[in-house]
Amino acid sequence: MDIKRIGVLTGGGDAPGLNAVIRAVVKCAIRRYNLSVVGFLNGFGGLIKNQAQELTEKDVAGILPRGGTILGTTNRDNPFHFPVIRGSEVVYTDVSDRIFENISIHEVDALIVIGGDGSLSIARELHERGLKVVGVPKTIDNDLSATDQTFGYDTALNTAMEALDRLHSTAESHHRVMVLEVMGRYAGWIALAAGIAGGADVILIPEIPYQLPAIVRKINERTGQRKSFSIIVVAEGAKTTEGELVVNQKVEGSFDPIRLGGIGNVIARQIEQATGKESRVTVLGHLQRGGSPTAYDRILASRYGVAAVEAVMAGQFGQMVCLRGTEISTVPLAEAVGEMRRVPVNSQLVTTARQLGICLGDE
């Protein structure tokens, strides 16, 4: 395989560990294979608008502990559904030809795309049109089915757990119900694991529809045990048994146009009305995306970056690197984005929560 120059971009929402992947790609490509590397800026927008920069070892020095991404990112700029102003209207059109033109201009032989399901779906379609692509799984939500874990998840999980540790003391002091709303979209990995690690009394996840009476019973049960406070963790995608989701807004042109958010306030208000207990809400939001990655995420991201370069050199295009057990492997992009990885309702993690006496809103 005659590969001399590779490109790399980060797409979708940011996640702790992105810089670790970029660093690993650059160091492995240059040191092991004597390749040159170009970074495309702001996700696929950089490929569409021809915004790029050469990446050397000097450019990636010191970025391992940094959150975010030195290349910038966006969850818009889908080349197959790109907003173009025509007159007074915004028209969405296919501009993917620009990507192939700019890849050629920069003499890039293969492209590494670091992203979640939206970015990797675009990568898959570009590969089907002839581009040599390798994917790297990224999302704090941990909801990609083809890998056991995505980098960024561990850091987000620890952020949520630390928030719960702090909420415990203030909840107990004021005898309040504290509701913590966390990210995760339609998967409850962050909420469930953080709730167990942080000693929550109630955990609400998208996979298990909840009923308000079950939550109220748990709070009243604790009151009867002379426990004057309760801690609730709710995933942004949690829904009632009637299937109601709380949607904050819809963003046209985004990979994921539906923006969830606000379920924490709904739950707190309902609990206060039903129990008379003062309730407060903390929405972690983008705090979960920021900050320095944990050791686990730094190591996993570094392994992914090296594996992506190795996959390029082995000619494994149209593949995504993934974690299977303790080993890094590859899987076709079509399989990687085919199905969302959700919490199995009969999993050992769910059983553990129930055995600890945690209410999951369904009983």
Solvent accessible surface area in square Angstrom, and as a share of the most:
residue,aa,sasa,rsa
1,M,129,0.57
2,D,111,0.58
3,I,11,0.05
4,K,139,0.59
5,R,42,0.16
6,I,0,0.00
7,G,0,0.00
8,V,0,0.00
9,L,0,0.00
10,T,0,0.00
11,G,2,0.02
12,G,8,0.08
13,G,22,0.21
14,D,37,0.19
15,A,0,0.00
16,P,0,0.00
17,G,1,0.01
18,L,1,0.01
19,N,0,0.00
20,A,0,0.00
21,V,0,0.00
22,I,0,0.00
23,R,63,0.23
24,A,6,0.05
25,V,0,0.00
26,V,0,0.00
27,K,54,0.23
28,C,16,0.09
29,A,0,0.00
30,I,47,0.24
31,R,171,0.62
32,R,161,0.59
33,Y,57,0.22
34,N,135,0.69
35,L,11,0.06
36,S,39,0.25
37,V,0,0.00
38,V,2,0.01
39,G,0,0.00
40,F,0,0.00
41,L,45,0.22
42,N,65,0.33
43,G,0,0.00
44,F,2,0.01
45,G,1,0.01
46,G,0,0.00
47,L,0,0.00
48,I,5,0.03
49,K,102,0.43
50,N,65,0.34
51,Q,72,0.32
52,A,32,0.25
53,Q,71,0.32
54,E,83,0.37
55,L,2,0.01
56,T,59,0.35
57,E,54,0.24
58,K,177,0.75
59,D,58,0.30
60,V,2,0.01
61,A,72,0.56
62,G,60,0.57
63,I,3,0.01
64,L,47,0.23
65,P,58,0.36
66,R,129,0.47
67,G,26,0.25
68,G,21,0.20
69,T,24,0.14
70,I,46,0.23
71,L,3,0.02
72,G,21,0.20
73,T,39,0.23
74,T,32,0.19
75,N,51,0.26
76,R,121,0.44
77,D,19,0.10
78,N,34,0.17
79,P,0,0.00
80,F,35,0.15
81,H,76,0.34
82,F,19,0.08
83,P,53,0.33
84,V,35,0.20
85,I,134,0.68
86,R,138,0.50
87,G,76,0.73
88,S,119,0.77
89,E,113,0.51
90,V,86,0.49
91,V,48,0.28
92,Y,65,0.25
93,T,36,0.21
94,D,72,0.37
95,V,12,0.07
96,S,2,0.01
97,D,103,0.54
98,R,93,0.34
99,I,0,0.00
100,F,61,0.25
101,E,103,0.46
102,N,11,0.06
103,I,13,0.07
104,S,78,0.50
105,I,111,0.56
106,H,42,0.19
107,E,130,0.58
108,V,12,0.07
109,D,51,0.27
110,A,1,0.01
111,L,0,0.00
112,I,0,0.00
113,V,0,0.00
114,I,0,0.00
115,G,0,0.00
116,G,9,0.09
117,D,45,0.23
118,G,19,0.18
119,S,1,0.01
120,L,0,0.00
121,S,37,0.24
122,I,7,0.03
123,A,0,0.00
124,R,78,0.29
125,E,58,0.26
126,L,0,0.00
127,H,62,0.28
128,E,119,0.53
129,R,116,0.42
130,G,59,0.57
131,L,14,0.07
132,K,85,0.36
133,V,0,0.00
134,V,0,0.00
135,G,0,0.00
136,V,0,0.00
137,P,0,0.00
138,K,7,0.03
139,T,12,0.07
140,I,0,0.00
141,D,7,0.03
142,N,6,0.03
143,D,4,0.02
144,L,5,0.02
145,S,44,0.29
146,A,4,0.03
147,T,2,0.01
148,D,61,0.32
149,Q,33,0.15
150,T,1,0.00
151,F,0,0.00
152,G,0,0.00
153,Y,17,0.06
154,D,27,0.14
155,T,8,0.04
156,A,0,0.00
157,L,31,0.15
158,N,44,0.22
159,T,33,0.19
160,A,0,0.00
161,M,53,0.24
162,E,83,0.37
163,A,16,0.13
164,L,0,0.00
165,D,78,0.41
166,R,167,0.61
167,L,20,0.10
168,H,49,0.22
169,S,73,0.47
170,T,46,0.27
171,A,0,0.00
172,E,97,0.44
173,S,80,0.51
174,H,100,0.45
175,H,106,0.47
176,R,43,0.16
177,V,0,0.00
178,M,11,0.05
179,V,1,0.00
180,L,0,0.00
181,E,5,0.02
182,V,2,0.01
183,M,23,0.10
184,G,0,0.00
185,R,47,0.17
186,Y,52,0.20
187,A,0,0.00
188,G,0,0.00
189,W,27,0.09
190,I,0,0.00
191,A,0,0.00
192,L,0,0.00
193,A,16,0.13
194,A,0,0.00
195,G,0,0.00
196,I,39,0.20
197,A,60,0.46
198,G,7,0.06
199,G,41,0.40
200,A,5,0.04
201,D,16,0.09
202,V,0,0.00
203,I,0,0.00
204,L,1,0.00
205,I,0,0.00
206,P,3,0.02
207,E,18,0.08
208,I,10,0.05
209,P,50,0.32
210,Y,6,0.02
211,Q,84,0.37
212,L,49,0.25
213,P,79,0.50
214,A,3,0.03
215,I,0,0.00
216,V,21,0.12
217,R,137,0.50
218,K,31,0.13
219,I,1,0.00
220,N,77,0.40
221,E,88,0.40
222,R,23,0.08
223,T,65,0.38
224,G,66,0.63
225,Q,97,0.43
226,R,229,0.83
227,K,89,0.38
228,S,40,0.26
229,F,28,0.12
230,S,1,0.01
231,I,0,0.00
232,I,0,0.00
233,V,0,0.00
234,V,0,0.00
235,A,0,0.00
236,E,20,0.09
237,G,1,0.01
238,A,0,0.00
239,K,60,0.25
240,T,25,0.14
241,T,72,0.42
242,E,135,0.61
243,G,42,0.40
244,E,113,0.50
245,L,67,0.33
246,V,38,0.22
247,V,65,0.37
248,N,98,0.50
249,Q,96,0.43
250,K,151,0.64
251,V,19,0.11
252,E,114,0.51
253,G,9,0.09
254,S,13,0.09
255,F,45,0.19
256,D,37,0.19
257,P,60,0.38
258,I,62,0.31
259,R,55,0.20
260,L,20,0.10
261,G,15,0.14
262,G,24,0.23
263,I,2,0.01
264,G,0,0.00
265,N,75,0.39
266,V,36,0.21
267,I,0,0.00
268,A,7,0.06
269,R,131,0.48
270,Q,59,0.26
271,I,0,0.00
272,E,71,0.32
273,Q,142,0.63
274,A,55,0.42
275,T,34,0.20
276,G,67,0.64
277,K,38,0.16
278,E,68,0.31
279,S,10,0.06
280,R,103,0.38
281,V,43,0.25
282,T,48,0.28
283,V,77,0.44
284,L,12,0.06
285,G,18,0.17
286,H,135,0.60
287,L,123,0.61
288,Q,0,0.00
289,R,46,0.17
290,G,31,0.30
291,G,48,0.46
292,S,60,0.38
293,P,4,0.02
294,T,35,0.20
295,A,72,0.56
296,Y,93,0.35
297,D,0,0.00
298,R,70,0.25
299,I,107,0.54
300,L,4,0.02
301,A,0,0.00
302,S,29,0.19
303,R,90,0.33
304,Y,0,0.00
305,G,0,0.00
306,V,61,0.35
307,A,19,0.15
308,A,0,0.00
309,V,0,0.00
310,E,59,0.27
311,A,2,0.02
312,V,0,0.00
313,M,46,0.20
314,A,72,0.56
315,G,26,0.25
316,Q,76,0.34
317,F,31,0.13
318,G,7,0.07
319,Q,40,0.18
320,M,0,0.00
321,V,0,0.00
322,C,0,0.00
323,L,9,0.05
324,R,107,0.39
325,G,53,0.51
326,T,105,0.61
327,E,115,0.51
328,I,44,0.22
329,S,49,0.32
330,T,44,0.26
331,V,6,0.03
332,P,61,0.38
333,L,2,0.01
334,A,57,0.44
335,E,97,0.44
336,A,0,0.00
337,V,26,0.15
338,G,58,0.56
339,E,127,0.57
340,M,61,0.27
341,R,59,0.22
342,R,92,0.34
343,V,3,0.02
344,P,74,0.47
345,V,70,0.40
346,N,138,0.71
347,S,24,0.16
348,Q,155,0.69
349,L,62,0.31
350,V,1,0.01
351,T,63,0.37
352,T,53,0.31
353,A,0,0.00
354,R,78,0.28
355,Q,146,0.65
356,L,114,0.57
357,G,41,0.39
358,I,17,0.09
359,C,13,0.08
360,L,1,0.00
361,G,0,0.00
362,D,47,0.24
363,E,129,0.58
